[in-house]
Amino acid sequence: MSEEKKIIAVLGGTGKEGGGLALRWAHRGHPVIIGSRTQERAEEAAAEMRATLGASANVRGLANPDAAAAADIVVLSVPFAAQQATVSDVAGQLVGKILIDVTVPLVPPKVSRVQLPECGSAVEAVQKMLGDGVRVVSAFQNISAHHLTRLDEAVECDVLVCSDDADAAEKVVTLAQEIGLTAWNAGPLCNSVVAEALTSVLIALNRRYKVPGSGIRLTGLPTPA
């Protein structure tokens, strides 16, 4: 994976979290497509990213369906309220691909309180929508955008990667490692409820202790290669 750079589309790449991930992958040499509801907004965000990284950065902007169609790997980083509608809009372009879902089921205004959907996991609901033709992976819910945009700083937070497809999970672990994150294969997609719920806990910690981006560290595991 590290030698063969994949085209990565980040749907919701105009937001802070998606934009931070896109910035880091582009910085590591991946061709990146910023996806948005409108091509104009996507192109604006791509231009801002090229201004940060340099004109040679391979970053462009497209409307979400076109971005998904042009990518090898698609990342969904939109608010929970827009998750299923966005997936529905691009479902046809996702067949045969990996979809990395970063969605966190936050319900404003009480975002520091865990409020999982009735079905349990927001990411599992997406896998059910798309069927077996798309390999859905849950990851990056607990990484603060505050840290992602600081390219010269290490991110002191581990990434939990969950999927029912072990190969897809390992590919996402590698993608995380490429941008300086420590990632672990945390088992099947149903385990994603832990990462989804944990984000609200981290928000509560940020508020209580007045920090910009708390995170988690796993102990007792082997040092990543």
CYANA upper distance limits for C-alpha pairs under 8 A (distance plus 0.5 A):
  1 MET  CA      5 LYS  CA      7.08
  1 MET  CA      6 LYS  CA      8.14
  1 MET  CA    171 LYS  CA      7.61
  1 MET  CA    174 THR  CA      7.57
  1 MET  CA    175 LEU  CA      8.17
  2 SER  CA    174 THR  CA      8.02
  2 SER  CA    175 LEU  CA      8.29
  2 SER  CA    178 GLU  CA      7.62
  5 LYS  CA     29 GLY  CA      7.60
  5 LYS  CA     30 HIS  CA      5.74
  5 LYS  CA     31 PRO  CA      7.75
  6 LYS  CA     30 HIS  CA      6.57
  6 LYS  CA     31 PRO  CA      7.28
  6 LYS  CA     71 ALA  CA      8.33
  6 LYS  CA     72 ASP  CA      6.47
  6 LYS  CA     73 ILE  CA      7.53
  7 ILE  CA     30 HIS  CA      6.77
  7 ILE  CA     31 PRO  CA      5.39
  7 ILE  CA     32 VAL  CA      6.33
  7 ILE  CA     33 ILE  CA      7.96
  7 ILE  CA     70 ALA  CA      8.23
  7 ILE  CA     71 ALA  CA      5.48
  7 ILE  CA     72 ASP  CA      5.66
  7 ILE  CA     73 ILE  CA      6.94
  8 ILE  CA     30 HIS  CA      7.59
  8 ILE  CA     31 PRO  CA      6.89
  8 ILE  CA     32 VAL  CA      5.45
  8 ILE  CA     33 ILE  CA      6.67
  8 ILE  CA     71 ALA  CA      5.95
  8 ILE  CA     72 ASP  CA      6.62
  8 ILE  CA     73 ILE  CA      5.48
  8 ILE  CA     74 VAL  CA      6.29
  8 ILE  CA     75 VAL  CA      7.77
  9 ALA  CA     32 VAL  CA      6.30
  9 ALA  CA     33 ILE  CA      4.98
  9 ALA  CA     34 ILE  CA      6.45
  9 ALA  CA     35 GLY  CA      6.96
  9 ALA  CA     67 ALA  CA      6.23
  9 ALA  CA     68 ALA  CA      6.57
  9 ALA  CA     70 ALA  CA      8.26
  9 ALA  CA     71 ALA  CA      6.01
  9 ALA  CA     72 ASP  CA      8.31
  9 ALA  CA     73 ILE  CA      6.93
  9 ALA  CA     74 VAL  CA      5.34
  9 ALA  CA     75 VAL  CA      6.53
 10 VAL  CA     18 GLY  CA      6.73
 10 VAL  CA     19 GLY  CA      8.30
 10 VAL  CA     22 ALA  CA      7.01
 10 VAL  CA     32 VAL  CA      8.02
 10 VAL  CA     33 ILE  CA      6.78
 10 VAL  CA     34 ILE  CA      5.82
 10 VAL  CA     35 GLY  CA      6.08
 10 VAL  CA     67 ALA  CA      8.39
 10 VAL  CA     74 VAL  CA      6.53
 10 VAL  CA     75 VAL  CA      5.14
 10 VAL  CA     76 LEU  CA      6.67
 10 VAL  CA     77 SER  CA      7.37
 11 LEU  CA     18 GLY  CA      7.88
 11 LEU  CA     34 ILE  CA      6.97
 11 LEU  CA     35 GLY  CA      4.78
 11 LEU  CA     36 SER  CA      6.44
 11 LEU  CA     64 ASN  CA      6.47
 11 LEU  CA     67 ALA  CA      8.06
 11 LEU  CA     68 ALA  CA      8.27
 11 LEU  CA     74 VAL  CA      7.78
 11 LEU  CA     75 VAL  CA      6.44
 11 LEU  CA     76 LEU  CA      5.56
 11 LEU  CA     77 SER  CA      6.38
 11 LEU  CA     78 VAL  CA      7.52
 12 GLY  CA     18 GLY  CA      6.23
 12 GLY  CA     19 GLY  CA      8.08
 12 GLY  CA     34 ILE  CA      7.88
 12 GLY  CA     35 GLY  CA      6.32
 12 GLY  CA     36 SER  CA      6.07
 12 GLY  CA     76 LEU  CA      7.08
 12 GLY  CA     77 SER  CA      5.46
 12 GLY  CA     78 VAL  CA      5.50
 13 GLY  CA     17 GLU  CA      8.04
 13 GLY  CA     18 GLY  CA      4.81
 13 GLY  CA     19 GLY  CA      4.98
 13 GLY  CA     20 GLY  CA      8.49
 13 GLY  CA     22 ALA  CA      7.17
 13 GLY  CA     34 ILE  CA      5.54
 13 GLY  CA     35 GLY  CA      6.22
 13 GLY  CA     36 SER  CA      7.30
 13 GLY  CA     42 ALA  CA      8.15
 13 GLY  CA     45 ALA  CA      8.24
 13 GLY  CA     77 SER  CA      7.41
 14 THR  CA     18 GLY  CA      7.24
 14 THR  CA     19 GLY  CA      6.10
 14 THR  CA     34 ILE  CA      7.46
 14 THR  CA     35 GLY  CA      7.89
 14 THR  CA     36 SER  CA      7.17
 14 THR  CA     41 ARG  CA      7.98
 14 THR  CA     42 ALA  CA      7.06
 14 THR  CA     45 ALA  CA      6.26
 15 GLY  CA     19 GLY  CA      6.00
 15 GLY  CA     77 SER  CA      8.35
 15 GLY  CA     78 VAL  CA      8.15
 16 LYS  CA     20 GLY  CA      6.44
 16 LYS  CA    145 ALA  CA      6.25
 17 GLU  CA     21 LEU  CA      6.91
 17 GLU  CA     77 SER  CA      7.41
 17 GLU  CA    144 SER  CA      7.69
 17 GLU  CA    145 ALA  CA      5.29
 17 GLU  CA    148 LEU  CA      8.26
 18 GLY  CA     22 ALA  CA      6.59
 18 GLY  CA     75 VAL  CA      8.49
 18 GLY  CA     76 LEU  CA      8.36
 18 GLY  CA     77 SER  CA      5.74
 18 GLY  CA     78 VAL  CA      8.27
 19 GLY  CA     23 LEU  CA      6.48
 19 GLY  CA     34 ILE  CA      8.47
 20 GLY  CA     24 ARG  CA      6.87
 20 GLY  CA    145 ALA  CA      6.30
 20 GLY  CA    148 LEU  CA      5.41
 20 GLY  CA    149 THR  CA      5.64
 21 LEU  CA     25 TRP  CA      6.81
 21 LEU  CA    148 LEU  CA      6.99
 22 ALA  CA     26 ALA  CA      6.54
 22 ALA  CA     32 VAL  CA      7.03
 22 ALA  CA     34 ILE  CA      7.96
 23 LEU  CA     27 HIS  CA      6.53
 23 LEU  CA     49 MET  CA      7.21
 23 LEU  CA    148 LEU  CA      8.47
 23 LEU  CA    149 THR  CA      7.53
 24 ARG  CA     28 ARG  CA      6.86
 24 ARG  CA    148 LEU  CA      7.53
 24 ARG  CA    149 THR  CA      7.95
 24 ARG  CA    151 LEU  CA      7.48
 24 ARG  CA    179 ILE  CA      6.25
 25 TRP  CA     29 GLY  CA      7.04
 25 TRP  CA     30 HIS  CA      6.02
 25 TRP  CA     31 PRO  CA      8.44
 25 TRP  CA     32 VAL  CA      7.70
 25 TRP  CA    178 GLU  CA      8.26
 25 TRP  CA    179 ILE  CA      6.83
 26 ALA  CA     30 HIS  CA      5.47
 26 ALA  CA     31 PRO  CA      6.71
 26 ALA  CA     32 VAL  CA      6.37
 26 ALA  CA     57 ALA  CA      7.05
 26 ALA  CA     58 ASN  CA      7.21
 26 ALA  CA     59 VAL  CA      7.36
 27 HIS  CA     53 LEU  CA      7.23
 27 HIS  CA     57 ALA  CA      7.92
 28 ARG  CA    178 GLU  CA      7.63
 28 ARG  CA    179 ILE  CA      7.30
 29 GLY  CA     57 ALA  CA      8.03
 29 GLY  CA     58 ASN  CA      8.02
 30 HIS  CA     58 ASN  CA      7.73
 31 PRO  CA     57 ALA  CA      8.44
 31 PRO  CA     58 ASN  CA      5.44
 31 PRO  CA     59 VAL  CA      6.60
 32 VAL  CA     58 ASN  CA      6.77
 32 VAL  CA     59 VAL  CA      5.36
 32 VAL  CA     60 ARG  CA      7.14
 33 ILE  CA     46 ALA  CA      8.27
 33 ILE  CA     59 VAL  CA      6.23
 33 ILE  CA     60 ARG  CA      5.53
 33 ILE  CA     61 GLY  CA      5.95
 33 ILE  CA     62 LEU  CA      7.32
 33 ILE  CA     67 ALA  CA      6.59
 33 ILE  CA     71 ALA  CA      8.05
 34 ILE  CA     42 ALA  CA      6.10
 34 ILE  CA     43 GLU  CA      8.03
 34 ILE  CA     45 ALA  CA      7.68
 34 ILE  CA     46 ALA  CA      6.71
 34 ILE  CA     59 VAL  CA      7.77
 34 ILE  CA     60 ARG  CA      6.61
 34 ILE  CA     61 GLY  CA      5.07
 34 ILE  CA     62 LEU  CA      6.77
 34 ILE  CA     67 ALA  CA      7.60
 35 GLY  CA     39 GLN  CA      8.09
 35 GLY  CA     42 ALA  CA      6.15
 35 GLY  CA     61 GLY  CA      6.51
 35 GLY  CA     62 LEU  CA      5.79
 35 GLY  CA     63 ALA  CA      5.85
 35 GLY  CA     64 ASN  CA      5.12
 35 GLY  CA     67 ALA  CA      6.04
 35 GLY  CA     68 ALA  CA      8.32
 36 SER  CA     41 ARG  CA      7.05
 36 SER  CA     42 ALA  CA      5.69
 36 SER  CA     61 GLY  CA      8.33
 36 SER  CA     62 LEU  CA      7.26
 36 SER  CA     63 ALA  CA      5.61
 36 SER  CA     64 ASN  CA      5.68
 37 ARG  CA     41 ARG  CA      8.25
 37 ARG  CA     42 ALA  CA      8.37
 37 ARG  CA     63 ALA  CA      6.04
 37 ARG  CA     64 ASN  CA      6.37
 38 THR  CA     42 ALA  CA      6.94
 38 THR  CA     62 LEU  CA      7.96
 38 THR  CA     63 ALA  CA      5.60
 38 THR  CA     64 ASN  CA      8.12
 39 GLN  CA     43 GLU  CA      6.51
 39 GLN  CA     61 GLY  CA      6.90
 39 GLN  CA     62 LEU  CA      5.25
 39 GLN  CA     63 ALA  CA      4.87
 39 GLN  CA     64 ASN  CA      8.46
 40 GLU  CA     44 GLU  CA      6.79
 40 GLU  CA     61 GLY  CA      8.39
 40 GLU  CA     62 LEU  CA      8.37
 41 ARG  CA     45 ALA  CA      6.83
 41 ARG  CA     61 GLY  CA      8.39
 42 ALA  CA     46 ALA  CA      6.70
 42 ALA  CA     60 ARG  CA      8.24
 42 ALA  CA     61 GLY  CA      4.87
 42 ALA  CA     62 LEU  CA      6.13
 42 ALA  CA     63 ALA  CA      7.20
 43 GLU  CA     47 ALA  CA      6.62
 43 GLU  CA     60 ARG  CA      6.85
 43 GLU  CA     61 GLY  CA      4.69
 43 GLU  CA     62 LEU  CA      7.13
 44 GLU  CA     48 GLU  CA      6.85
 44 GLU  CA     61 GLY  CA      8.01
 45 ALA  CA     49 MET  CA      6.80
 45 ALA  CA     61 GLY  CA      7.69
 46 ALA  CA     50 ARG  CA      6.74
 46 ALA  CA     59 VAL  CA      6.26
 46 ALA  CA     60 ARG  CA      5.68
 46 ALA  CA     61 GLY  CA      5.93
 47 ALA  CA     51 ALA  CA      6.72
 47 ALA  CA     59 VAL  CA      8.37
 47 ALA  CA     60 ARG  CA      8.01
 48 GLU  CA     52 THR  CA      6.97
 49 MET  CA     53 LEU  CA      6.70
 49 MET  CA     59 VAL  CA      7.85
 50 ARG  CA     54 GLY  CA      5.68
 50 ARG  CA     55 ALA  CA      5.91
 50 ARG  CA     56 SER  CA      7.98
 50 ARG  CA     57 ALA  CA      6.23
 50 ARG  CA     58 ASN  CA      8.37
 50 ARG  CA     59 VAL  CA      7.14
 51 ALA  CA     55 ALA  CA      7.07
 53 LEU  CA     57 ALA  CA      6.62
 61 GLY  CA     67 ALA  CA      8.04
 62 LEU  CA     66 ASP  CA      6.46
 62 LEU  CA     67 ALA  CA      5.76
 63 ALA  CA     67 ALA  CA      6.51
 64 ASN  CA     68 ALA  CA      6.61
 64 ASN  CA     89 ASP  CA      8.45
 64 ASN  CA     90 VAL  CA      7.46
 65 PRO  CA     69 ALA  CA      6.69
 65 PRO  CA     89 ASP  CA      7.16
 65 PRO  CA     90 VAL  CA      5.48
 65 PRO  CA     93 GLN  CA      7.28
 66 ASP  CA     70 ALA  CA      6.73
 67 ALA  CA     71 ALA  CA      6.86
 68 ALA  CA     74 VAL  CA      6.57
 68 ALA  CA     90 VAL  CA      7.12
 68 ALA  CA     93 GLN  CA      6.18
 68 ALA  CA     94 LEU  CA      7.08
 69 ALA  CA     93 GLN  CA      5.31
 69 ALA  CA     94 LEU  CA      7.64
 72 ASP  CA     97 LYS  CA      6.94
 72 ASP  CA     98 ILE  CA      8.07
 73 ILE  CA     97 LYS  CA      6.58
 73 ILE  CA     98 ILE  CA      5.74
 73 ILE  CA     99 LEU  CA      6.76
 73 ILE  CA    100 ILE  CA      8.17
 74 VAL  CA     94 LEU  CA      8.14
 74 VAL  CA     97 LYS  CA      7.99
 74 VAL  CA     98 ILE  CA      6.83
 74 VAL  CA     99 LEU  CA      5.39
 74 VAL  CA    100 ILE  CA      6.69
 75 VAL  CA     99 LEU  CA      6.20
 75 VAL  CA    100 ILE  CA      5.10
 75 VAL  CA    101 ASP  CA      6.46
 75 VAL  CA    102 VAL  CA      7.78
 76 LEU  CA     83 GLN  CA      8.33
 76 LEU  CA     99 LEU  CA      7.57
 76 LEU  CA    100 ILE  CA      6.57
 76 LEU  CA    101 ASP  CA      5.32
 76 LEU  CA    102 VAL  CA      6.38
 76 LEU  CA    103 THR  CA      7.46
 77 SER  CA    101 ASP  CA      7.15
 77 SER  CA    102 VAL  CA      5.71
 77 SER  CA    103 THR  CA      6.38
 78 VAL  CA     82 ALA  CA      6.74
 78 VAL  CA     83 GLN  CA      6.58
 78 VAL  CA    102 VAL  CA      8.29
 78 VAL  CA    103 THR  CA      6.89
 79 PRO  CA     83 GLN  CA      6.84
 79 PRO  CA    103 THR  CA      7.16
 79 PRO  CA    104 VAL  CA      7.88
 79 PRO  CA    105 PRO  CA      8.50
 79 PRO  CA    106 LEU  CA      8.42
 80 PHE  CA    103 THR  CA      6.44
 80 PHE  CA    104 VAL  CA      6.56
 80 PHE  CA    105 PRO  CA      5.73
 80 PHE  CA    106 LEU  CA      6.93
 80 PHE  CA    107 VAL  CA      8.35
 82 ALA  CA     86 THR  CA      6.48
 83 GLN  CA     87 VAL  CA      6.78
 83 GLN  CA    103 THR  CA      7.57
 84 GLN  CA     88 SER  CA      6.56
 84 GLN  CA    126 VAL  CA      7.45
 85 ALA  CA     89 ASP  CA      6.80
 86 THR  CA     90 VAL  CA      7.06
 87 VAL  CA     91 ALA  CA      6.16
 87 VAL  CA    126 VAL  CA      7.93
 90 VAL  CA     94 LEU  CA      7.07
 91 ALA  CA     95 VAL  CA      7.61
 91 ALA  CA    130 LEU  CA      7.17
 94 LEU  CA     98 ILE  CA      8.01
 94 LEU  CA     99 LEU  CA      7.75
 94 LEU  CA    134 VAL  CA      6.76
 95 VAL  CA    133 GLY  CA      5.80
 95 VAL  CA    134 VAL  CA      5.73
 96 GLY  CA    133 GLY  CA      6.07
 96 GLY  CA    134 VAL  CA      5.93
 96 GLY  CA    135 ARG  CA      7.90
 97 LYS  CA    133 GLY  CA      8.36
 97 LYS  CA    134 VAL  CA      6.09
 97 LYS  CA    135 ARG  CA      6.80
 98 ILE  CA    134 VAL  CA      6.66
 98 ILE  CA    135 ARG  CA      5.27
 98 ILE  CA    136 VAL  CA      6.38
 98 ILE  CA    137 VAL  CA      7.64
 98 ILE  CA    168 ALA  CA      7.21
 99 LEU  CA    134 VAL  CA      7.41
 99 LEU  CA    135 ARG  CA      6.61
 99 LEU  CA    136 VAL  CA      5.30
 99 LEU  CA    137 VAL  CA      6.58
100 ILE  CA    136 VAL  CA      6.47
100 ILE  CA    137 VAL  CA      5.24
100 ILE  CA    138 SER  CA      6.25
100 ILE  CA    139 ALA  CA      7.06
100 ILE  CA    172 VAL  CA      8.32
101 ASP  CA    123 VAL  CA      6.93
101 ASP  CA    136 VAL  CA      7.50
101 ASP  CA    137 VAL  CA      6.57
101 ASP  CA    138 SER  CA      5.52
101 ASP  CA    139 ALA  CA      6.91
102 VAL  CA    138 SER  CA      6.71
102 VAL  CA    139 ALA  CA      6.10
102 VAL  CA    140 PHE  CA      6.12
102 VAL  CA    141 GLN  CA      5.72
103 THR  CA    122 ALA  CA      7.63
103 THR  CA    123 VAL  CA      7.54
103 THR  CA    141 GLN  CA      7.17
103 THR  CA    196 GLU  CA      8.12
104 VAL  CA    122 ALA  CA      7.78
104 VAL  CA    141 GLN  CA      6.77
104 VAL  CA    196 GLU  CA      5.72
104 VAL  CA    197 ALA  CA      8.18
104 VAL  CA    199 THR  CA      7.66
105 PRO  CA    115 GLN  CA      7.23
105 PRO  CA    116 LEU  CA      6.48
105 PRO  CA    117 PRO  CA      7.54
105 PRO  CA    122 ALA  CA      6.93
105 PRO  CA    196 GLU  CA      7.12
105 PRO  CA    197 ALA  CA      8.23
106 LEU  CA    110 LYS  CA      8.30
106 LEU  CA    111 VAL  CA      5.73
106 LEU  CA    114 VAL  CA      8.05
106 LEU  CA    115 GLN  CA      7.20
106 LEU  CA    116 LEU  CA      8.47
106 LEU  CA    200 SER  CA      7.76
107 VAL  CA    111 VAL  CA      6.14
107 VAL  CA    115 GLN  CA      7.27
111 VAL  CA    200 SER  CA      6.44
111 VAL  CA    203 ILE  CA      7.86
112 SER  CA    199 THR  CA      8.49
112 SER  CA    200 SER  CA      4.91
112 SER  CA    201 VAL  CA      6.61
112 SER  CA    202 LEU  CA      8.18
112 SER  CA    203 ILE  CA      5.81
112 SER  CA    204 ALA  CA      5.33
113 ARG  CA    200 SER  CA      6.04
113 ARG  CA    201 VAL  CA      7.54
113 ARG  CA    204 ALA  CA      8.12
114 VAL  CA    197 ALA  CA      5.98
114 VAL  CA    198 LEU  CA      8.27
114 VAL  CA    200 SER  CA      6.02
114 VAL  CA    201 VAL  CA      7.75
115 GLN  CA    197 ALA  CA      7.95
116 LEU  CA    120 GLY  CA      6.31
116 LEU  CA    121 SER  CA      7.18
116 LEU  CA    122 ALA  CA      7.98
116 LEU  CA    193 VAL  CA      8.33
116 LEU  CA    196 GLU  CA      8.29
116 LEU  CA    197 ALA  CA      7.37
117 PRO  CA    121 SER  CA      7.06
117 PRO  CA    122 ALA  CA      7.08
119 CYS  CA    125 ALA  CA      7.61
120 GLY  CA    124 GLU  CA      8.47
120 GLY  CA    193 VAL  CA      7.32
121 SER  CA    125 ALA  CA      6.97
121 SER  CA    190 CYS  CA      7.36
121 SER  CA    192 SER  CA      7.12
121 SER  CA    193 VAL  CA      5.65
121 SER  CA    196 GLU  CA      7.96
122 ALA  CA    126 VAL  CA      7.30
122 ALA  CA    193 VAL  CA      8.34
122 ALA  CA    196 GLU  CA      8.32
123 VAL  CA    127 GLN  CA      7.09
123 VAL  CA    136 VAL  CA      8.36
123 VAL  CA    137 VAL  CA      8.50
123 VAL  CA    138 SER  CA      6.98
123 VAL  CA    189 LEU  CA      8.02
123 VAL  CA    192 SER  CA      7.65
124 GLU  CA    128 LYS  CA      6.85
124 GLU  CA    189 LEU  CA      6.86
124 GLU  CA    190 CYS  CA      7.04
124 GLU  CA    192 SER  CA      8.43
125 ALA  CA    129 MET  CA      6.79
126 VAL  CA    130 LEU  CA      6.74
126 VAL  CA    136 VAL  CA      8.24
127 GLN  CA    131 GLY  CA      6.34
127 GLN  CA    132 ASP  CA      8.14
127 GLN  CA    134 VAL  CA      8.01
127 GLN  CA    135 ARG  CA      8.21
127 GLN  CA    136 VAL  CA      6.40
130 LEU  CA    134 VAL  CA      6.73
135 ARG  CA    163 SER  CA      8.32
135 ARG  CA    164 ASP  CA      8.40
135 ARG  CA    165 ASP  CA      7.07
135 ARG  CA    168 ALA  CA      7.23
136 VAL  CA    163 SER  CA      6.87
136 VAL  CA    164 ASP  CA      8.27
136 VAL  CA    165 ASP  CA      8.38
136 VAL  CA    168 ALA  CA      8.46
137 VAL  CA    161 VAL  CA      7.41
137 VAL  CA    162 CYS  CA      6.26
137 VAL  CA    163 SER  CA      5.23
137 VAL  CA    164 ASP  CA      8.28
137 VAL  CA    165 ASP  CA      8.43
137 VAL  CA    168 ALA  CA      7.50
137 VAL  CA    169 ALA  CA      6.78
137 VAL  CA    172 VAL  CA      8.20
137 VAL  CA    189 LEU  CA      7.55
138 SER  CA    160 LEU  CA      8.34
138 SER  CA    161 VAL  CA      6.15
138 SER  CA    162 CYS  CA      5.57
138 SER  CA    163 SER  CA      6.87
138 SER  CA    189 LEU  CA      7.33
138 SER  CA    192 SER  CA      6.78
139 ALA  CA    159 VAL  CA      7.05
139 ALA  CA    160 LEU  CA      6.35
139 ALA  CA    161 VAL  CA      5.27
139 ALA  CA    162 CYS  CA      7.20
139 ALA  CA    172 VAL  CA      8.42
139 ALA  CA    195 ALA  CA      8.49
140 PHE  CA    159 VAL  CA      6.28
140 PHE  CA    160 LEU  CA      7.56
140 PHE  CA    161 VAL  CA      8.18
141 GLN  CA    159 VAL  CA      8.40
141 GLN  CA    195 ALA  CA      6.76
141 GLN  CA    196 GLU  CA      6.89
141 GLN  CA    199 THR  CA      7.09
142 ASN  CA    157 CYS  CA      8.21
142 ASN  CA    159 VAL  CA      7.50
142 ASN  CA    195 ALA  CA      7.19
142 ASN  CA    196 GLU  CA      8.44
142 ASN  CA    198 LEU  CA      7.59
142 ASN  CA    199 THR  CA      5.98
142 ASN  CA    202 LEU  CA      8.19
142 ASN  CA    215 GLY  CA      6.97
142 ASN  CA    216 ILE  CA      8.24
143 ILE  CA    147 HIS  CA      8.09
143 ILE  CA    148 LEU  CA      8.16
143 ILE  CA    157 CYS  CA      7.03
143 ILE  CA    158 ASP  CA      8.38
143 ILE  CA    159 VAL  CA      7.81
143 ILE  CA    213 GLY  CA      8.33
143 ILE  CA    215 GLY  CA      7.18
144 SER  CA    148 LEU  CA      7.25
144 SER  CA    212 PRO  CA      8.48
144 SER  CA    213 GLY  CA      5.74
144 SER  CA    214 SER  CA      7.90
144 SER  CA    215 GLY  CA      8.08
145 ALA  CA    149 THR  CA      7.04
145 ALA  CA    213 GLY  CA      8.41
146 HIS  CA    150 ARG  CA      7.88
146 HIS  CA    212 PRO  CA      7.28
146 HIS  CA    213 GLY  CA      6.91
147 HIS  CA    153 GLU  CA      8.06
147 HIS  CA    155 VAL  CA      6.56
147 HIS  CA    213 GLY  CA      7.74
148 LEU  CA    155 VAL  CA      7.76
154 ALA  CA    180 GLY  CA      7.15
154 ALA  CA    181 LEU  CA      8.31
155 VAL  CA    180 GLY  CA      7.54
155 VAL  CA    181 LEU  CA      6.84
156 GLU  CA    181 LEU  CA      8.43
156 GLU  CA    215 GLY  CA      7.34
156 GLU  CA    216 ILE  CA      8.22
156 GLU  CA    217 ARG  CA      8.01
157 CYS  CA    181 LEU  CA      7.80
157 CYS  CA    182 THR  CA      7.72
157 CYS  CA    214 SER  CA      8.35
157 CYS  CA    215 GLY  CA      5.25
157 CYS  CA    216 ILE  CA      5.53
157 CYS  CA    217 ARG  CA      6.21
158 ASP  CA    181 LEU  CA      7.14
158 ASP  CA    182 THR  CA      5.51
158 ASP  CA    183 ALA  CA      6.11
158 ASP  CA    184 TRP  CA      8.06
158 ASP  CA    215 GLY  CA      7.82
158 ASP  CA    216 ILE  CA      6.27
158 ASP  CA    217 ARG  CA      5.85
158 ASP  CA    218 LEU  CA      7.38
159 VAL  CA    176 ALA  CA      8.24
159 VAL  CA    181 LEU  CA      7.60
159 VAL  CA    182 THR  CA      6.60
159 VAL  CA    183 ALA  CA      4.90
159 VAL  CA    184 TRP  CA      6.73
160 LEU  CA    183 ALA  CA      6.54
160 LEU  CA    184 TRP  CA      5.93
160 LEU  CA    185 ASN  CA      6.92
160 LEU  CA    186 ALA  CA      6.17
160 LEU  CA    195 ALA  CA      7.28
161 VAL  CA    169 ALA  CA      6.77
161 VAL  CA    172 VAL  CA      7.80
161 VAL  CA    173 VAL  CA      7.30
161 VAL  CA    183 ALA  CA      7.33
161 VAL  CA    184 TRP  CA      6.38
161 VAL  CA    185 ASN  CA      5.42
161 VAL  CA    186 ALA  CA      5.91
161 VAL  CA    187 GLY  CA      7.88
161 VAL  CA    192 SER  CA      8.36
162 CYS  CA    169 ALA  CA      6.93
162 CYS  CA    185 ASN  CA      6.67
162 CYS  CA    186 ALA  CA      5.80
162 CYS  CA    187 GLY  CA      5.69
162 CYS  CA    188 PRO  CA      5.75
162 CYS  CA    189 LEU  CA      5.31
162 CYS  CA    190 CYS  CA      8.17
162 CYS  CA    191 ASN  CA      6.95
162 CYS  CA    192 SER  CA      6.38
163 SER  CA    168 ALA  CA      7.74
163 SER  CA    169 ALA  CA      6.20
163 SER  CA    187 GLY  CA      6.92
163 SER  CA    188 PRO  CA      5.17
163 SER  CA    189 LEU  CA      4.71
163 SER  CA    190 CYS  CA      8.45
164 ASP  CA    187 GLY  CA      7.99
164 ASP  CA    188 PRO  CA      5.17
164 ASP  CA    189 LEU  CA      5.89
165 ASP  CA    169 ALA  CA      6.80
165 ASP  CA    188 PRO  CA      8.22
166 ALA  CA    170 GLU  CA      6.79
167 ASP  CA    171 LYS  CA      6.85
168 ALA  CA    172 VAL  CA      6.90
169 ALA  CA    173 VAL  CA      6.74
169 ALA  CA    185 ASN  CA      6.89
170 GLU  CA    174 THR  CA      6.78
170 GLU  CA    185 ASN  CA      7.37
171 LYS  CA    175 LEU  CA      6.81
172 VAL  CA    176 ALA  CA      6.66
173 VAL  CA    177 GLN  CA      6.75
173 VAL  CA    183 ALA  CA      5.83
173 VAL  CA    184 TRP  CA      6.93
173 VAL  CA    185 ASN  CA      7.42
174 THR  CA    178 GLU  CA      6.68
174 THR  CA    183 ALA  CA      8.42
175 LEU  CA    179 ILE  CA      7.38
176 ALA  CA    180 GLY  CA      7.26
176 ALA  CA    181 LEU  CA      5.80
176 ALA  CA    182 THR  CA      7.37
176 ALA  CA    183 ALA  CA      6.70
177 GLN  CA    181 LEU  CA      5.39
177 GLN  CA    182 THR  CA      6.32
177 GLN  CA    183 ALA  CA      7.08
182 THR  CA    224 PRO  CA      7.90
186 ALA  CA    191 ASN  CA      7.68
187 GLY  CA    191 ASN  CA      6.97
188 PRO  CA    192 SER  CA      8.20
191 ASN  CA    195 ALA  CA      8.27
192 SER  CA    196 GLU  CA      6.64
193 VAL  CA    197 ALA  CA      6.44
194 VAL  CA    198 LEU  CA      6.42
195 ALA  CA    199 THR  CA      7.13
196 GLU  CA    200 SER  CA      8.39
197 ALA  CA    201 VAL  CA      7.55
198 LEU  CA    202 LEU  CA      6.76
199 THR  CA    203 ILE  CA      6.73
200 SER  CA    204 ALA  CA      6.76
201 VAL  CA    205 LEU  CA      6.80
202 LEU  CA    206 ASN  CA      6.61
202 LEU  CA    213 GLY  CA      8.31
202 LEU  CA    214 SER  CA      6.49
202 LEU  CA    215 GLY  CA      7.27
203 ILE  CA    207 ARG  CA      6.80
203 ILE  CA    214 SER  CA      8.34
204 ALA  CA    208 ARG  CA      6.65
205 LEU  CA    209 TYR  CA      6.41
205 LEU  CA    210 LYS  CA      8.34
205 LEU  CA    211 VAL  CA      8.40
205 LEU  CA    214 SER  CA      7.55
206 ASN  CA    210 LYS  CA      5.86
206 ASN  CA    211 VAL  CA      5.35
206 ASN  CA    212 PRO  CA      6.59
206 ASN  CA    213 GLY  CA      6.79
206 ASN  CA    214 SER  CA      6.61
207 ARG  CA    211 VAL  CA      7.43
